[in-house]
Amino acid sequence: MTALLAPLVLDLDLTDEQFLQLCQKNHELKFERTASGELIIMAPTGGETGRRNVKLTTQLDLWNTRTNLGEVFDSSTGFKLPNGADRSPDAAWVKRSRWDALTPAQREKFVPLCPDFVVELMSPSDSLERTRQKMEEYRDNGARLGWLLHRKQRQVEIYRPNQSPEILDNPQSLSDEEVLPGFVLNLTLIW
């Protein structure tokens, strides 16, 4: 996914509602906004990345359907993080009690919380440094678990609170019983 980073200049200061409208009126693009107000515009993903992302999200959703422990979100979902950033991980999961605590109005807009679990699947045009910064931002804003998948290198970076990322080379599956009890991501479908 090609990301163009352009700071909001001129006298333009988008409210959350204006940012939401910008995203809705330009649905063919994906927007994110950093905590400092920089607007990130990303083109749609290519076929290989999109195909693999569906396999990832499907596995997570099938597990969640069985367990009913929370809610699963795809890459189109915007989250308003505590630091003010608006982010859209490739896949995300929110614990049931946190989702149920939101009002219906909060559920309709960008979700006003950081997911408990996030996944970013690197596409050929993604910047590794920028994606690592996003993973750290999720962790620093309350994500209990994050997986950064480097498809071409068959490598995973695992992000947990108050820890340096753990790096795994060529794992065939991933799991974390504390955050996602009983979930196993089959990476052979994604590599």
Backbone as a printed PyTorch tensor [residue, N CA C, xyz], in Angstrom:
tensor([[[  0.8400,  -1.1600,   0.0000],
         [  0.0000,   0.0000,   0.0000],
         [  0.8900,   1.2300,   0.0000]],

        [[  0.7410,   2.0820,  -0.9570],
         [  1.5440,   3.2920,  -1.0170],
         [  0.9340,   4.3280,  -0.0890]],

        [[  1.7460,   4.8990,   0.7850],
         [  1.2460,   5.9010,   1.7180],
         [  1.9380,   7.2220,   1.4250]],

        [[  1.1470,   8.2570,   1.2550],
         [  1.6630,   9.5980,   1.0720],
         [  1.3980,  10.3570,   2.3590]],

        [[  2.4230,  10.9080,   2.9530],
         [  2.2780,  11.6210,   4.2080],
         [  2.3510,  13.1090,   3.9280]],

        [[  1.2750,  13.8160,   4.2080],
         [  1.2350,  15.2530,   3.9680],
         [  0.6710,  15.9340,   5.2040]],

        [[  1.4270,  16.8330,   5.8100],
         [  0.8840,  17.5280,   6.9770],
         [ -0.2820,  18.4180,   6.5700]],

        [[ -1.2260,  18.5510,   7.4710],
         [ -2.3420,  19.4580,   7.2110],
         [ -1.8030,  20.8740,   7.2610]],

        [[ -1.8610,  21.5640,   6.1350],
         [ -1.3310,  22.9140,   6.0400],
         [ -2.4660,  23.8760,   5.7500]],

        [[ -2.1280,  25.0480,   5.3410],
         [ -3.1000,  26.1210,   5.1620],
         [ -3.7420,  26.3800,   6.5250]],

        [[ -4.9650,  26.8480,   6.5240],
         [ -5.6650,  27.0650,   7.7830],
         [ -6.6710,  25.9430,   8.0210]],

        [[ -6.3940,  24.7890,   7.4950],
         [ -7.3000,  23.6540,   7.5830],
         [ -7.0500,  22.8910,   8.8710]],

        [[ -8.0710,  22.8140,   9.6970],
         [ -7.9950,  22.0610,  10.9450],
         [ -9.2570,  21.2130,  11.0080]],

        [[ -9.1390,  19.9540,  10.5950],
         [-10.3080,  19.0850,  10.5000],
         [-10.7790,  18.6290,  11.8670]],

        [[-12.0680,  18.7850,  12.1110],
         [-12.6700,  18.1850,  13.2960],
         [-12.8130,  16.6920,  13.0320]],

        [[-13.1540,  15.9510,  14.0480],
         [-13.3820,  14.5250,  13.8570],
         [-14.5170,  14.2890,  12.8670]],

        [[-15.5620,  15.0890,  12.9450],
         [-16.7000,  14.9520,  12.0310],
         [-16.2870,  15.2640,  10.5900]],

        [[-15.4830,  16.3040,  10.3860],
         [-15.0140,  16.6470,   9.0390],
         [-14.1050,  15.5520,   8.4870]],

        [[-13.2570,  14.9840,   9.3430],
         [-12.3880,  13.8970,   8.8960],
         [-13.2250,  12.6900,   8.4880]],

        [[-14.2490,  12.3700,   9.2700],
         [-15.1430,  11.2660,   8.9340],
         [-15.8160,  11.5190,   7.5890]],

        [[-16.2940,  12.7430,   7.3580],
         [-16.9340,  13.0830,   6.0850],
         [-15.9530,  12.9770,   4.9220]],

        [[-14.7160,  13.4110,   5.1170],
         [-13.6900,  13.2820,   4.0840],
         [-13.5110,  11.8180,   3.6950]],

        [[-13.4480,  10.9580,   4.6840],
         [-13.2790,   9.5210,   4.4250],
         [-14.4900,   8.9540,   3.6930]],

        [[-15.6910,   9.3510,   4.1030],
         [-16.9080,   8.8220,   3.4930],
         [-17.0940,   9.3170,   2.0580]],

        [[-16.6950,  10.5330,   1.7770],
         [-16.8600,  11.0870,   0.4310],
         [-15.7960,  10.5900,  -0.5420]],

        [[-14.7360,  10.0180,  -0.0240],
         [-13.6380,   9.5110,  -0.8570],
         [-13.3860,   8.0470,  -0.5230]],

        [[-14.4320,   7.2360,  -0.5890],
         [-14.3580,   5.8410,  -0.1450],
         [-13.3920,   4.9890,  -0.9560]],

        [[-12.9690,   5.4720,  -2.1270],
         [-12.0010,   4.7010,  -2.9170],
         [-10.5780,   4.8270,  -2.3540]],

        [[-10.3920,   5.7420,  -1.4230],
         [ -9.0900,   5.9100,  -0.7660],
         [ -9.2160,   5.5340,   0.7040]],

        [[ -8.0870,   5.2550,   1.3080],
         [ -8.0490,   4.9640,   2.7440],
         [ -7.2560,   6.0770,   3.4090]],

        [[ -7.8430,   6.6710,   4.4230],
         [ -7.2050,   7.7610,   5.1450],
         [ -6.8910,   7.3340,   6.5680]],

        [[ -5.7730,   7.8030,   7.0630],
         [ -5.4520,   7.7320,   8.4790],
         [ -4.9410,   9.1080,   8.8750]],

        [[ -4.9720,   9.3730,  10.1610],
         [ -4.4950,  10.6570,  10.6580],
         [ -3.6560,  10.3940,  11.8900]],

        [[ -2.4400,  10.9600,  11.9090],
         [ -1.5600,  10.7620,  13.0570],
         [ -2.0270,  11.6290,  14.2220]],

        [[ -1.4580,  11.3720,  15.3950],
         [ -1.7990,  12.1390,  16.5860],
         [ -1.4580,  13.6150,  16.4130]],

        [[ -0.4530,  13.9080,  15.5880],
         [ -0.0570,  15.3050,  15.3670],
         [ -0.8460,  15.9790,  14.2420]],

        [[ -1.7920,  15.2610,  13.6320],
         [ -2.6490,  15.8450,  12.6140],
         [ -2.2100,  15.6050,  11.1840]],

        [[ -1.1380,  14.8730,  10.9500],
         [ -0.7170,  14.5780,   9.5830],
         [ -1.7210,  13.6290,   8.9430]],

        [[ -2.0800,  13.9210,   7.7110],
         [ -3.0310,  13.1140,   6.9730],
         [ -2.2690,  12.1050,   6.1220]],

        [[ -2.6280,  10.8460,   6.2290],
         [ -2.0090,   9.7810,   5.4480],
         [ -3.0580,   9.2700,   4.4700]],

        [[ -2.7230,   9.3140,   3.1850],
         [ -3.6370,   8.8740,   2.1320],
         [ -3.0350,   7.6280,   1.5010]],

        [[ -3.7970,   6.5240,   1.4930],
         [ -3.2910,   5.2690,   0.9580],
         [ -4.1810,   4.7830,  -0.1700]],

        [[ -3.5590,   4.3100,  -1.2240],
         [ -4.2980,   3.7290,  -2.3420],
         [ -4.8430,   2.3630,  -1.9290]],

        [[ -5.8320,   1.8320,  -2.6460],
         [ -6.3070,   0.4800,  -2.3570],
         [ -5.1670,  -0.5290,  -2.4840]],

        [[ -5.2860,  -1.6490,  -1.8030],
         [ -4.2460,  -2.6750,  -1.8640],
         [ -4.2970,  -3.4080,  -3.1950]],

        [[ -3.1980,  -4.0720,  -3.5120],
         [ -3.1490,  -4.9320,  -4.6860],
         [ -3.8510,  -6.2510,  -4.4110]],

        [[ -4.0160,  -7.0270,  -5.4400],
         [ -4.7440,  -8.2860,  -5.3290],
         [ -4.1540,  -9.2720,  -4.3440]],

        [[ -2.8390,  -9.4660,  -4.3700],
         [ -2.2170, -10.4330,  -3.4640],
         [ -2.3860, -10.0280,  -2.0040]],

        [[ -2.1740,  -8.7610,  -1.6970],
         [ -2.3280,  -8.3060,  -0.3200],
         [ -3.7840,  -8.4300,   0.1210]],

        [[ -4.7220,  -8.0190,  -0.7320],
         [ -6.1370,  -8.1200,  -0.3960],
         [ -6.5810,  -9.5540,  -0.1660]],

        [[ -6.1110, -10.4540,  -1.0130],
         [ -6.4580, -11.8810,  -0.8930],
         [ -5.9460, -12.4600,   0.4170]],

        [[ -4.7170, -12.1330,   0.7680],
         [ -4.1320, -12.6390,   2.0050],
         [ -4.7990, -12.0080,   3.2390]],

        [[ -5.1690, -10.7360,   3.1170],
         [ -5.8220, -10.0660,   4.2420],
         [ -7.1780, -10.7100,   4.5450]],

        [[ -7.8940, -11.1410,   3.5030],
         [ -9.1710, -11.8340,   3.7160],
         [ -8.9380, -13.1370,   4.4690]],

        [[ -7.9030, -13.8770,   4.1240],
         [ -7.6130, -15.1310,   4.8170],
         [ -7.3080, -14.8810,   6.2960]],

        [[ -6.6020, -13.8120,   6.5820],
         [ -6.2920, -13.4330,   7.9480],
         [ -7.5620, -13.0740,   8.7150]],

        [[ -8.3530, -12.1710,   8.1700],
         [ -9.5680, -11.7080,   8.8460],
         [-10.5800, -12.8410,   9.0010]],

        [[-10.6830, -13.7070,   8.0010],
         [-11.6140, -14.8390,   8.0740],
         [-11.2530, -15.7610,   9.2270]],

        [[ -9.9750, -16.0900,   9.3730],
         [ -9.5680, -16.9640,  10.4710],
         [ -9.9110, -16.3470,  11.8290]],

        [[ -9.6540, -15.0530,  11.9650],
         [ -9.9530, -14.3670,  13.2180],
         [-11.4610, -14.3550,  13.4730]],

        [[-12.2450, -14.0960,  12.4350],
         [-13.6920, -14.0420,  12.6050],
         [-14.2960, -15.4120,  12.9140]],

        [[-13.7930, -16.4680,  12.2850],
         [-14.3000, -17.8110,  12.5800],
         [-14.0530, -18.1750,  14.0400]],

        [[-12.8590, -17.8580,  14.5520],
         [-12.5630, -18.0930,  15.9760],
         [-13.5210, -17.2900,  16.8500]],

        [[-13.7100, -16.0050,  16.5190],
         [-14.5590, -15.1560,  17.3420],
         [-16.0240, -15.5900,  17.2940]],

        [[-16.4770, -16.0940,  16.1540],
         [-17.8460, -16.5930,  16.0490],
         [-18.0520, -17.7730,  16.9940]],

        [[-17.0450, -18.6320,  17.1050],
         [-17.1160, -19.7750,  18.0240],
         [-17.0990, -19.3370,  19.4860]],

        [[-16.2460, -18.3790,  19.8140],
         [-16.0390, -18.0130,  21.2190],
         [-16.9180, -16.8690,  21.6990]],

        [[-17.3180, -15.9940,  20.7900],
         [-18.1040, -14.7970,  21.1250],
         [-17.4270, -13.9630,  22.2160]],

        [[-16.1010, -13.8650,  22.1490],
         [-15.3460, -13.1140,  23.1570],
         [-15.2140, -11.6280,  22.8330]],

        [[-15.6010, -11.2300,  21.6240],
         [-15.4470,  -9.8310,  21.2510],
         [-16.0070,  -9.5740,  19.8760]],

        [[-15.4210,  -8.5810,  19.1980],
         [-15.8220,  -8.2310,  17.8420],
         [-14.5840,  -8.1050,  16.9620]],

        [[-14.6970,  -8.5450,  15.7090],
         [-13.6140,  -8.5130,  14.7230],
         [-13.8950,  -7.3950,  13.7280]],

        [[-12.8340,  -6.7220,  13.2840],
         [-12.9680,  -5.6120,  12.3520],
         [-11.9800,  -5.7810,  11.2090]],

        [[-12.4080,  -5.3480,  10.0170],
         [-11.5460,  -5.4370,   8.8370],
         [-10.7570,  -4.1440,   8.6480]],

        [[-10.0190,  -4.0900,   7.5570],
         [ -9.1110,  -2.9660,   7.3140],
         [ -9.8190,  -1.6650,   6.9710]],

        [[-11.1120,  -1.6990,   6.7860],
         [-11.8590,  -0.4730,   6.4970],
         [-12.3030,   0.2610,   7.7560]],

        [[-12.1420,  -0.3550,   8.9120],
         [-12.6310,   0.2210,  10.1590],
         [-11.6380,   1.2160,  10.7340]],

        [[-12.1470,   2.3900,  11.0700],
         [-11.3190,   3.4150,  11.6950],
         [-11.4520,   3.3750,  13.2080]],

        [[-10.3300,   3.5210,  13.8850],
         [-10.2910,   3.5900,  15.3460],
         [ -9.7000,   4.9240,  15.7530]],

        [[-10.3620,   5.6160,  16.6630],
         [ -9.8630,   6.8670,  17.2380],
         [ -9.0880,   6.4830,  18.4930]],

        [[ -7.7660,   6.5290,  18.3970],
         [ -6.9160,   6.1150,  19.5150],
         [ -6.9030,   7.1740,  20.6120]],

        [[ -6.5760,   6.7810,  21.8380],
         [ -6.5170,   7.7490,  22.9380],
         [ -5.5990,   8.9400,  22.6750]],

        [[ -4.5460,   8.7680,  21.8660],
         [ -3.6350,   9.8870,  21.5850],
         [ -4.1770,  10.8310,  20.5160]],

        [[ -5.3750,  10.5370,  19.9720],
         [ -5.9950,  11.3870,  18.9680],
         [ -5.8140,  10.9140,  17.5350]],

        [[ -4.9510,   9.9220,  17.2980],
         [ -4.7360,   9.4030,  15.9450],
         [ -5.9650,   8.6150,  15.4820]],

        [[ -6.1940,   8.6180,  14.1830],
         [ -7.2350,   7.8030,  13.5560],
         [ -6.5190,   6.7510,  12.7260]],

        [[ -6.6680,   5.4850,  13.1040],
         [ -5.9390,   4.3890,  12.4560],
         [ -6.8780,   3.2890,  12.0040]],

        [[ -6.4180,   2.5300,  11.0020],
         [ -7.1790,   1.4070,  10.4450],
         [ -6.2610,   0.2080,  10.2740]],

        [[ -6.1270,  -0.6280,  11.2950],
         [ -5.2840,  -1.8210,  11.1370],
         [ -5.8800,  -2.7740,  10.0980]],

        [[ -5.0530,  -3.6560,   9.5580],
         [ -5.5430,  -4.6020,   8.5510],
         [ -6.5770,  -5.5520,   9.1350]],

        [[ -6.4300,  -5.9150,  10.3890],
         [ -7.4330,  -6.6970,  11.1220],
         [ -7.3330,  -6.2740,  12.5830]],

        [[ -8.4660,  -6.3160,  13.2670],
         [ -8.4760,  -5.9140,  14.6750],
         [ -9.5530,  -6.6820,  15.4250]],

        [[ -9.3710,  -6.7600,  16.7310],
         [-10.3360,  -7.4220,  17.6090],
         [-10.4550,  -6.6090,  18.8820]],

        [[-11.6990,  -6.4550,  19.3510],
         [-11.9840,  -5.7390,  20.5910],
         [-12.7400,  -6.6820,  21.5190]],

        [[-12.2880,  -6.7550,  22.7480],
         [-12.9060,  -7.5950,  23.7790],
         [-14.3760,  -7.2000,  23.9610]],

        [[-15.2290,  -8.1900,  24.1660],
         [-16.6820,  -7.9960,  24.2500],
         [-17.0720,  -6.8960,  25.2410]],

        [[-16.5280,  -6.8920,  26.4360],
         [-16.9440,  -5.9140,  27.4530],
         [-16.6300,  -4.4830,  27.0150]],

        [[-15.5340,  -4.2890,  26.3110],
         [-15.1700,  -2.9490,  25.8410],
         [-16.0980,  -2.5090,  24.7090]],

        [[-16.4260,  -3.4220,  23.7960],
         [-17.3470,  -3.0930,  22.7140],
         [-18.7400,  -2.8030,  23.2640]],

        [[-19.2060,  -3.6440,  24.1800],
         [-20.5390,  -3.4720,  24.7390],
         [-20.6730,  -2.1750,  25.5370]],

        [[-19.5640,  -1.6380,  26.0320],
         [-19.5990,  -0.3900,  26.8030],
         [-19.7880,   0.8450,  25.9150]],

        [[-19.6180,   0.6970,  24.6090],
         [-19.7960,   1.8210,  23.6960],
         [-21.2750,   2.0710,  23.4220]],

        [[-21.6090,   3.3330,  23.2030],
         [-22.9860,   3.6700,  22.8470],
         [-23.2140,   3.3390,  21.3720]],

        [[-24.4810,   3.2180,  20.9540],
         [-24.7480,   3.0020,  19.5250],
         [-24.1430,   4.1020,  18.6480]],

        [[-24.1720,   5.3360,  19.1080],
         [-23.5960,   6.4400,  18.3260],
         [-22.0800,   6.2840,  18.1920]],

        [[-21.4110,   5.8320,  19.2400],
         [-19.9580,   5.6210,  19.1770],
         [-19.6000,   4.5040,  18.2090]],

        [[-20.4520,   3.5030,  18.1070],
         [-20.1910,   2.3680,  17.2160],
         [-20.3510,   2.7380,  15.7490]],

        [[-21.0990,   3.7870,  15.4500],
         [-21.3710,   4.1900,  14.0690],
         [-20.2180,   4.9640,  13.4440]],

        [[-19.4290,   5.6450,  14.2400],
         [-18.3280,   6.4590,  13.7180],
         [-17.0210,   5.6990,  13.9330]],

        [[-15.8970,   6.3990,  13.8230],
         [-14.6370,   5.7360,  14.1510],
         [-14.7170,   5.2780,  15.5980]],

        [[-14.3460,   4.0390,  15.8260],
         [-14.4800,   3.4440,  17.1540],
         [-13.5340,   4.1750,  18.1220]],

        [[-14.0750,   4.7550,  19.2060],
         [-13.2590,   5.5900,  20.0940],
         [-12.4660,   4.7960,  21.1320]],

        [[-11.6070,   3.9180,  20.6440],
         [-10.7280,   3.1520,  21.5250],
         [ -9.6490,   2.4790,  20.6870]],

        [[ -8.6510,   1.9690,  21.3590],
         [ -7.6180,   1.1840,  20.6820],
         [ -8.0180,  -0.2870,  20.7760]],

        [[ -7.9600,  -1.0260,  19.6740],
         [ -8.2940,  -2.4500,  19.7380],
         [ -7.3880,  -3.1930,  20.7260]],

        [[ -7.9050,  -4.2910,  21.2500],
         [ -7.0990,  -5.1460,  22.1220],
         [ -6.0380,  -5.8830,  21.3120]],

        [[ -6.3640,  -6.1970,  20.0630],
         [ -5.4800,  -6.9580,  19.1760],
         [ -5.5060,  -6.3210,  17.7990]],

        [[ -4.3180,  -6.1320,  17.2150],
         [ -4.2020,  -5.5740,  15.8660],
         [ -3.2260,  -6.3970,  15.0440]],

        [[ -3.4710,  -6.4190,  13.7370],
         [ -2.5630,  -7.0660,  12.7950],
         [ -2.3270,  -6.1060,  11.6460]],

        [[ -1.0750,  -5.9780,  11.2650],
         [ -0.6990,  -5.2590,  10.0460],
         [  0.0130,  -6.2580,   9.1480]],

        [[ -0.4560,  -6.3700,   7.9050],
         [  0.1170,  -7.2520,   6.8990],
         [  0.8690,  -6.3790,   5.9030]],

        [[  2.1890,  -6.4990,   5.8930],
         [  3.0120,  -5.6660,   5.0110],
         [  2.6930,  -5.9720,   3.5490]],

        [[  2.4630,  -4.9100,   2.7800],
         [  2.3360,  -5.0520,   1.3320],
         [  3.6360,  -4.5570,   0.7120]],

        [[  3.8970,  -4.8620,  -0.5500],
         [  5.1870,  -4.5150,  -1.1530],
         [  5.5750,  -3.0450,  -1.0510]],

        [[  4.5980,  -2.1580,  -1.0450],
         [  4.9380,  -0.7370,  -1.0250],
         [  4.9170,  -0.1090,   0.3690]],

        [[  4.6090,  -0.8820,   1.4060],
         [  4.5970,  -0.3370,   2.7730],
         [  6.0030,  -0.0130,   3.2470]],

        [[  6.1040,   1.0210,   4.0310],
         [  7.3640,   1.3750,   4.6830],
         [  7.4610,   0.5920,   5.9870]],

        [[  8.5140,  -0.1930,   6.1390],
         [  8.6890,  -0.9840,   7.3500],
         [  8.7990,  -0.0810,   8.5740]],

        [[  9.5660,   0.9910,   8.4630],
         [  9.7340,   1.8970,   9.6040],
         [  8.4080,   2.5320,  10.0160]],

        [[  7.6380,   3.0040,   9.0410],
         [  6.3470,   3.6300,   9.3460],
         [  5.3780,   2.6090,   9.9490]],

        [[  5.4010,   1.3760,   9.4550],
         [  4.5060,   0.3500,   9.9900],
         [  4.9160,  -0.0380,  11.4010]],

        [[  6.2140,  -0.1100,  11.6530],
         [  6.6710,  -0.3660,  13.0270],
         [  6.2290,   0.7460,  13.9750]],

        [[  6.2750,   1.9800,  13.5120],
         [  5.8170,   3.1040,  14.3370],
         [  4.3300,   2.9730,  14.6480]],

        [[  3.5480,   2.5180,  13.6620],
         [  2.1210,   2.2910,  13.9120],
         [  1.9240,   1.2060,  14.9590]],

        [[  2.6940,   0.1310,  14.8750],
         [  2.5660,  -0.9630,  15.8450],
         [  2.9000,  -0.4670,  17.2500]],

        [[  3.9370,   0.3380,  17.3580],
         [  4.2950,   0.9020,  18.6530],
         [  3.2010,   1.8430,  19.1540]],

        [[  2.5980,   2.5790,  18.2360],
         [  1.5080,   3.4780,  18.6110],
         [  0.3170,   2.6810,  19.1410]],

        [[ -0.0460,   1.5890,  18.4740],
         [ -1.1300,   0.7410,  18.9810],
         [ -0.7850,   0.2530,  20.3810]],

        [[  0.4170,  -0.2710,  20.5520],
         [  0.8480,  -0.7880,  21.8560],
         [  0.7880,   0.3090,  22.9190]],

        [[  1.3000,   1.4880,  22.5960],
         [  1.3410,   2.5860,  23.5580],
         [ -0.0400,   3.1550,  23.8750]],

        [[ -1.0220,   2.8580,  23.0320],
         [ -2.3850,   3.3460,  23.2480],
         [ -3.3250,   2.2890,  23.8070]],

        [[ -2.7730,   1.1360,  24.1810],
         [ -3.5880,   0.1430,  24.8770],
         [ -3.7600,  -1.2050,  24.2180]],

        [[ -3.2370,  -1.4070,  23.0050],
         [ -3.3390,  -2.7370,  22.3970],
         [ -2.5890,  -3.7380,  23.2740]],

        [[ -3.2200,  -4.8420,  23.5470],
         [ -2.5970,  -5.8730,  24.3760],
         [ -1.7330,  -6.8290,  23.5610]],

        [[ -1.9550,  -6.8370,  22.2330],
         [ -1.2010,  -7.7280,  21.3580],
         [ -1.2400,  -7.1680,  19.9460]],

        [[ -0.0950,  -7.2110,  19.2740],
         [ -0.0180,  -6.7880,  17.8800],
         [  0.9050,  -7.6960,  17.1000]],

        [[  0.4920,  -8.0540,  15.8920],
         [  1.3010,  -8.8770,  15.0160],
         [  1.5700,  -8.1120,  13.7330]],

        [[  2.8370,  -7.9280,  13.4250],
         [  3.2600,  -7.3300,  12.1600],
         [  3.7900,  -8.4650,  11.2910]],

        [[  3.0960,  -8.7260,  10.1810],
         [  3.4330,  -9.8540,   9.3090],
         [  4.2060,  -9.3610,   8.0940]],

        [[  5.4580,  -9.8390,   7.9740],
         [  6.2970,  -9.5560,   6.8000],
         [  6.1540, -10.7630,   5.8740]],

        [[  5.2130, -10.6870,   4.9710],
         [  4.8880, -11.8300,   4.1200],
         [  6.0790, -12.3220,   3.3070]],

        [[  6.7620, -11.4250,   2.6090],
         [  7.8550, -11.8560,   1.7170],
         [  9.0290, -12.4550,   2.4850]],

        [[  9.3110, -11.9420,   3.6880],
         [ 10.4100, -12.4730,   4.5030],
         [  9.9520, -13.6240,   5.3880]],

        [[  8.6430, -13.8630,   5.4190],
         [  8.0670, -14.8820,   6.3080],
         [  8.5320, -14.6550,   7.7480]],

        [[  8.3450, -13.4370,   8.1760],
         [  8.7800, -13.0390,   9.5120],
         [  7.6330, -12.3260,  10.2160]],

        [[  7.5650, -12.4850,  11.5300],
         [  6.5290, -11.8490,  12.3400],
         [  7.1910, -11.0670,  13.4690]],

        [[  6.7000,  -9.8630,  13.7070],
         [  7.0840,  -9.0900,  14.8770],
         [  5.8810,  -9.0610,  15.8040]],

        [[  6.0870,  -9.4590,  17.0510],
         [  5.0080,  -9.5180,  18.0330],
         [  5.2050,  -8.3780,  19.0250]],

        [[  4.1440,  -7.5710,  19.1720],
         [  4.1730,  -6.4080,  20.0640],
         [  3.2670,  -6.6690,  21.2620]],

        [[  3.8390,  -6.4930,  22.4620],
         [  3.1050,  -6.6310,  23.7170],
         [  3.4250,  -5.4330,  24.6020]],

        [[  2.5290,  -5.0860,  25.5280],
         [  2.7900,  -3.9420,  26.4110],
         [  4.1030,  -4.0930,  27.1870]],

        [[  4.8200,  -2.9990,  27.2910],
         [  6.0420,  -2.9080,  28.1000],
         [  7.1240,  -3.9080,  27.7140]],

        [[  7.1470,  -4.2990,  26.4270],
         [  8.1650,  -5.2330,  25.9470],
         [  8.6800,  -4.7770,  24.5890]],

        [[  9.9160,  -5.1540,  24.3120],
         [ 10.4410,  -4.9620,  22.9600],
         [  9.7870,  -5.9890,  22.0490]],

        [[  9.6640,  -5.6770,  20.7560],
         [  9.0530,  -6.6480,  19.8440],
         [  9.8320,  -7.9620,  19.8070]],

        [[  9.0930,  -9.0430,  19.7640],
         [  9.6680, -10.3790,  19.5930],
         [  9.5990, -10.7090,  18.1150]],

        [[ 10.6880, -11.2280,  17.5510],
         [ 10.7370, -11.5300,  16.1180],
         [ 10.8040, -13.0420,  15.9180]],

        [[  9.9120, -13.5570,  15.0680],
         [  9.8840, -14.9820,  14.7330],
         [ 10.1520, -15.1390,  13.2510]],

        [[ 11.0330, -16.0790,  12.9060],
         [ 11.3380, -16.3700,  11.5130],
         [ 10.5720, -17.5960,  11.0470]],

        [[  9.8100, -17.4230,   9.9740],
         [  9.0740, -18.4820,   9.2890],
         [  8.1750, -19.3370,  10.1920]],

        [[  7.3980, -18.7250,  11.0690],
         [  6.4630, -19.5340,  11.8540],
         [  5.3330, -20.0330,  10.9530]],

        [[  4.8110, -21.1950,  11.2640],
         [  3.6940, -21.7520,  10.4960],
         [  2.3500, -21.3430,  11.0910]],

        [[  2.3880, -20.9200,  12.3760],
         [  1.1620, -20.4730,  13.0300],
         [  1.5250, -19.5120,  14.1610]],

        [[  0.5210, -18.7760,  14.6280],
         [  0.6710, -17.8470,  15.7460],
         [ -0.5040, -18.0220,  16.6890]],

        [[ -0.2490, -17.8380,  17.9810],
         [ -1.3290, -17.8590,  18.9600],
         [ -0.8960, -17.0660,  20.1850]],

        [[ -1.8720, -16.7080,  21.0050],
         [ -1.6080, -16.0300,  22.2690],
         [ -2.7900, -16.3190,  23.1770]],

        [[ -2.6080, -17.2750,  24.0740],
         [ -3.7040, -17.7400,  24.9260],
         [ -4.2110, -16.6750,  25.8860]],

        [[ -3.3690, -15.7290,  26.2550],
         [ -3.8010, -14.7070,  27.2070],
         [ -4.7930, -13.7320,  26.5800]],

        [[ -4.4920, -13.2470,  25.3790],
         [ -5.3580, -12.2610,  24.7320],
         [ -6.4300, -12.9280,  23.8680]],

        [[ -6.0530, -13.9810,  23.1410],
         [ -6.9560, -14.6420,  22.1870],
         [ -7.0470, -16.1380,  22.4990]],

        [[ -7.6980, -16.5180,  23.5990],
         [ -7.7210, -17.9230,  24.0020],
         [ -8.3090, -18.8410,  22.9330]],

        [[ -7.5090, -19.8090,  22.5170],
         [ -7.9520, -20.7910,  21.5400],
         [ -7.7650, -20.3890,  20.0890]],

        [[ -7.3180, -19.1590,  19.8190],
         [ -7.1220, -18.7350,  18.4300],
         [ -5.7360, -19.1370,  17.9510]],

        [[ -5.6910, -19.7400,  16.7650],
         [ -4.4350, -20.0730,  16.1060],
         [ -4.5280, -19.5590,  14.6730]],

        [[ -3.6190, -18.6490,  14.3190],
         [ -3.5750, -18.1330,  12.9550],
         [ -2.6750, -19.0410,  12.1250]],

        [[ -3.2530, -19.6640,  11.0970],
         [ -2.5070, -20.5170,  10.1850],
         [ -1.8090, -19.6260,   9.1560]],

        [[ -0.5040, -19.4460,   9.3290],
         [  0.2400, -18.5570,   8.4450],
         [  0.5300, -19.1680,   7.0810]],

        [[  0.3840, -20.4680,   6.9380],
         [  0.6360, -21.0830,   5.6240],
         [ -0.3680, -20.5730,   4.5880]],

        [[ -1.5280, -20.0910,   5.0340],
         [ -2.5130, -19.5120,   4.1250],
         [ -2.1620, -18.0870,   3.7360]],

        [[ -1.2410, -17.4610,   4.4760],
         [ -0.8850, -16.0700,   4.2450],
         [  0.4780, -15.9480,   3.5710]],

        [[  1.4080, -16.8310,   3.9060],
         [  2.7270, -16.7570,   3.2830],
         [  2.5870, -17.0340,   1.8090]]])
